[in-house]
């Protein structure tokens, strides 16, 4: 838990506090559309609502393993699976970490498979602002043919607290280029 791990508890506490004092402006999770939710690390106390009321059938987790282990009460992969919810792990370092195009494609394909079953996919990182937002932007580009700015605007409308740094925008732009190459038959 070195490096990004040092900031884990203070930043988790910050998000819990913001959600507590501004629940309408800083929600724990936000529905993006009929089949997509973007949010912070979900806790076991939320499982029944996510499964039964929100219709979650799949989860893309963008945290590192130590974050899942360190977050007391967070839903663990086994708990999702034991409740009939598929789990996909795309770990990224907090704040400025991103993932490979291969792993991003795998996450997007997972989301598409879950949503094609008529289920909702919950994409999360620790705060639901950066790492998971990057995956959500890439999925929106894939699903709706949007460019990076359009996908980011769509997401921001539903979850205003998203925060994509230059490295995340670069990942999204590279994924858009990847999608364009596929469309042109050049991949």
C-alpha positions, -999 to 999 in steps of 0.1 A, spaced: 0 0 0 29 23 -8 25 54 -31 -11 58 -40 -20 38 -9 -9 66 15 -37 88 2 -63 60 2 -80 66 35 -80 104 34 -95 105 0 -121 78 8 -130 98 39 -133 130 17 -157 113 -6 -178 98 22 -179 133 38 -189 150 5 -216 125 0 -229 130 35 -231 168 34 -241 171 -3 -259 139 -12 -277 155 -42 -246 172 -56 -220 144 -47 -239 112 -50 -222 78 -42 -233 66 -76 -251 80 -106 -272 64 -133 -258 73 -167 -285 56 -187 -309 27 -185 -280 2 -183 -250 20 -169 -241 33 -134 -209 51 -125 -200 53 -89 -177 50 -60 -166 18 -43 -198 0 -33 -203 -13 2 -220 -45 13 -249 -24 27 -257 -13 -8 -257 -48 -24 -295 -55 -22 -304 -21 -37 -279 -24 -65 -290 -59 -73 -328 -57 -68 -337 -20 -74 -309 -9 -99 -308 -43 -117 -270 -46 -116 -259 -78 -133 -222 -69 -138 -195 -48 -122 -163 -33 -136 -139 -26 -107 -111 -1 -115 -95 -1 -81 -62 -19 -72 -66 -50 -52 -52 -33 -20 -81 -8 -22 -107 -35 -22 -89 -52 7 -84 -20 27 -119 -5 23 -138 -20 52 -172 -31 42 -166 -29 4 -182 -55 -17 -156 -81 -25 -155 -100 -59 -166 -132 -43 -196 -114 -27 -207 -101 -62 -203 -136 -77 -222 -153 -49 -251 -129 -56 -252 -137 -93 -235 -106 -104 -206 -109 -128 -173 -92 -118 -146 -78 -141 -114 -63 -127 -95 -36 -146 -71 -24 -120 -56 11 -123 -34 31 -99 -53 60 -82 -52 96 -94 -30 93 -126 -32 56 -134 -47 42 -166 -49 9 -184 -38 -7 -217 -60 -5 -248 -63 -43 -245 -77 -41 -210 -99 -12 -219 -113 -31 -248 -120 -61 -225 -138 -39 -200 -159 -23 -227 -168 -57 -242 -178 -69 -207 -201 -39 -202 -216 -45 -236 -222 -81 -229 -239 -73 -196 -261 -45 -210 -271 -66 -240 -286 -90 -215 -309 -61 -203 -289 -58 -171 -272 -27 -156 -234 -26 -153 -219 -7 -123 -185 8 -131 -165 19 -100 -132 30 -86 -127 45 -52 -146 77 -58 -163 72 -91 -146 103 -106 -116 94 -126 -106 57 -133 -141 44 -137 -151 76 -155 -124 68 -181 -139 34 -187 -174 49 -189 -163 75 -215 -147 47 -236 -179 27 -234 -201 56 -244 -178 62 -274 -181 25 -283 -219 23 -278 -230 56 -293 -202 66 -316 -195 97 -296 -161 115 -296 -142 120 -264 -157 154 -256 -193 143 -263 -189 112 -242 -174 132 -213 -202 158 -216 -228 130 -215 -212 116 -184 -207 150 -167 -244 157 -171 -253 127 -150 -222 128 -127 -208 163 -124 -180 153 -101 -161 134 -127 -125 145 -131 -104 133 -160 -67 142 -160 -46 145 -191 -35 109 -190 -71 97 -188 -81 120 -217 -51 105 -237 -64 70 -229 -99 79 -241 -85 96 -273 -64 65 -281 -95 43 -276 -115 66 -299 -87 62 -325 -88 25 -320 -126 25 -326 -121 46 -357 -95 22 -371 -119 -7 -366 -147 12 -383 -124 19 -413 -114 -18 -413 -77 -9 -406 -73 -29 -374 
